[in-house]
Amino acid sequence: MYGLFRNRYILLILLLSLVVTVICNSCKRTSMSHEYITEDDIREMIYDVETANKNRDIEGVMQYLSPDIEIIITLNTILGPQKMHWTLTKYRIETENIWSNASSYKYERENEKITINDDGQSAHVETEIFEVITIQGKTIKQKAYEKIDIEIIDGTLMVTKLEANIKT
């Protein structure tokens, strides 16, 4: 039973790392100061973070996460939903652990919805993520529905909240 939870936990970490990577890493594309968020900004973030995640580039992921990011993960298990709250440090440790143990990883994103608030200072992204990961010879498939909040902080686009509801 412990192995089942560990495998799901591992997949959860990997999934979160990819999404945050997708959204956050696009900020790396320019050093210009942002006054307003545009849909193009968000789409570039998604592309860049996908690239960083596929390259297992933890610095590329972490660079654009707010130091006080709120990370909420709900993992649907046979015992019911398990809700976890992670700090930025916990996220980094778990992501590095997953990446170092994964022998293969496949990622697909669908049904992306981007909403920019009227003031242009924050945005909300919702998407479905499909992942397949192999760790220690075991392949796990999962689907996650993710919600991500992005804000302009000191002229930089930063992820301030990440919520993931994961089903395996």
C-alpha positions as CSV (number, residue, x, y, z in Angstrom):
1,M,0.0,0.0,0.0
2,Y,2.9,2.4,0.8
3,G,4.3,1.8,-2.7
4,L,1.0,2.8,-4.3
5,F,1.0,6.1,-2.4
6,R,4.7,6.7,-3.1
7,N,4.2,6.2,-6.9
8,R,1.2,8.6,-6.9
9,Y,3.2,11.1,-4.9
10,I,6.1,10.8,-7.3
11,L,3.8,11.4,-10.3
12,L,2.2,14.3,-8.5
13,I,5.5,16.0,-8.0
14,L,6.5,15.5,-11.6
15,L,3.2,16.8,-12.9
16,L,3.5,20.0,-10.7
17,S,7.0,20.6,-11.8
18,L,6.0,20.5,-15.5
19,V,3.1,22.9,-15.1
20,V,5.0,25.4,-13.0
21,T,7.9,25.1,-15.4
22,V,5.6,25.8,-18.3
23,I,4.1,28.8,-16.8
24,C,7.1,30.2,-14.9
25,N,10.0,29.6,-17.2
26,S,8.6,31.8,-20.0
27,C,9.5,34.8,-17.8
28,K,13.1,34.0,-18.7
29,R,12.5,35.1,-22.3
30,T,13.1,38.7,-21.5
31,S,14.5,41.0,-18.8
32,M,12.0,43.7,-19.6
33,S,9.8,44.9,-16.8
34,H,6.2,44.1,-17.2
35,E,3.5,46.6,-16.6
36,Y,0.6,44.4,-17.9
37,I,0.2,40.7,-18.5
38,T,-0.8,39.7,-22.1
39,E,-2.0,36.4,-23.4
40,D,1.2,36.3,-25.5
41,D,3.2,36.5,-22.2
42,I,1.4,33.6,-20.8
43,R,1.7,31.5,-24.0
44,E,5.4,32.1,-24.1
45,M,5.7,31.1,-20.5
46,I,3.9,27.9,-21.2
47,Y,6.2,27.0,-24.0
48,D,9.4,27.9,-22.1
49,V,8.4,26.1,-19.0
50,E,7.5,23.0,-21.0
51,T,11.0,23.1,-22.5
52,A,12.7,23.5,-19.1
53,N,10.6,20.7,-17.6
54,K,11.5,18.3,-20.5
55,N,15.2,19.2,-19.9
56,R,14.7,18.7,-16.1
57,D,16.0,22.2,-15.5
58,I,15.1,22.9,-11.9
59,E,16.6,26.4,-11.9
60,G,14.5,27.2,-15.0
61,V,11.5,26.2,-13.0
62,M,12.3,27.7,-9.7
63,Q,13.4,31.1,-11.0
64,Y,9.9,32.2,-11.6
65,L,8.1,30.9,-8.6
66,S,7.2,33.5,-6.0
67,P,9.1,32.8,-2.7
68,D,5.7,32.7,-0.9
69,I,3.9,30.6,-3.5
70,E,0.9,28.7,-2.3
71,I,1.0,25.1,-3.6
72,I,-2.0,22.9,-3.0
73,I,-2.1,19.4,-4.2
74,T,-5.2,17.1,-4.1
75,L,-4.4,13.5,-4.8
76,N,-7.3,11.1,-5.3
77,T,-6.5,7.8,-3.7
78,I,-8.3,4.6,-2.8
79,L,-8.7,6.1,0.7
80,G,-10.3,9.3,-0.7
81,P,-8.8,12.7,-1.6
82,Q,-5.5,13.6,0.2
83,K,-4.8,17.3,0.3
84,M,-1.2,18.5,0.7
85,H,0.2,22.1,1.2
86,W,3.8,22.5,0.1
87,T,6.3,25.2,0.5
88,L,8.6,26.3,-2.3
89,T,11.5,24.3,-0.7
90,K,9.4,21.1,-0.4
91,Y,8.4,21.6,-4.1
92,R,12.1,21.9,-5.1
93,I,13.2,18.8,-3.1
94,E,10.4,16.6,-4.4
95,T,10.8,17.7,-8.0
96,E,14.5,17.1,-8.0
97,N,13.9,13.6,-6.4
98,I,11.4,12.7,-9.0
99,W,13.5,13.8,-11.9
100,S,16.6,12.0,-10.6
101,N,14.6,8.7,-10.3
102,A,12.5,8.8,-13.5
103,S,13.8,6.6,-16.4
104,S,11.1,8.0,-18.8
105,Y,8.5,10.7,-18.8
106,K,5.8,11.7,-21.2
107,Y,3.7,14.9,-20.9
108,E,0.7,16.2,-22.8
109,R,-1.3,19.4,-22.1
110,E,-4.9,20.0,-23.3
111,N,-7.9,22.3,-22.9
112,E,-5.9,25.4,-21.8
113,K,-7.9,28.4,-20.6
114,I,-6.2,31.7,-20.0
115,T,-8.0,34.5,-18.2
116,I,-6.3,37.9,-17.7
117,N,-7.9,40.1,-15.0
118,D,-9.3,43.5,-16.1
119,D,-6.5,45.4,-14.4
120,G,-3.8,43.4,-16.4
121,Q,-1.8,42.8,-13.2
122,S,-2.8,39.1,-12.7
123,A,-3.9,36.1,-14.7
124,H,-5.4,32.7,-14.2
125,V,-4.6,29.6,-16.2
126,E,-6.5,26.3,-16.2
127,T,-5.4,23.2,-18.0
128,E,-5.5,19.4,-18.1
129,I,-2.2,17.5,-17.9
130,F,-1.7,13.9,-19.0
131,E,1.5,12.2,-17.8
132,V,3.1,8.9,-18.1
133,I,6.2,8.3,-15.9
134,T,8.4,5.2,-15.3
135,I,10.2,4.9,-12.0
136,Q,12.0,1.7,-11.0
137,G,10.4,-0.2,-13.8
138,K,6.9,0.8,-12.9
139,T,4.8,2.9,-15.3
140,I,2.2,5.2,-13.9
141,K,-0.4,7.2,-15.9
142,Q,-2.2,10.2,-14.4
143,K,-4.4,13.1,-15.3
144,A,-4.4,16.4,-13.5
145,Y,-6.6,19.5,-13.6
146,E,-4.4,22.5,-12.7
147,K,-5.2,26.1,-11.8
148,I,-2.3,28.6,-11.7
149,D,-2.3,32.2,-10.7
150,I,0.3,34.6,-12.1
151,E,1.0,38.1,-10.9
152,I,3.3,40.9,-11.8
153,I,5.8,41.3,-8.9
154,D,8.4,44.0,-9.2
155,G,7.9,44.0,-12.9
156,T,8.3,40.2,-13.3
157,L,5.7,37.6,-14.0
158,M,5.6,35.2,-11.1
159,V,3.5,32.2,-10.2
160,T,1.9,32.9,-6.9
161,K,-0.5,30.0,-6.6
162,L,-0.6,26.4,-8.0
163,E,-3.5,24.0,-7.4
164,A,-3.5,20.5,-8.8
165,N,-6.1,17.9,-8.6
166,I,-4.5,14.6,-9.6
167,K,-6.2,11.3,-10.6
168,T,-4.3,8.1,-11.4
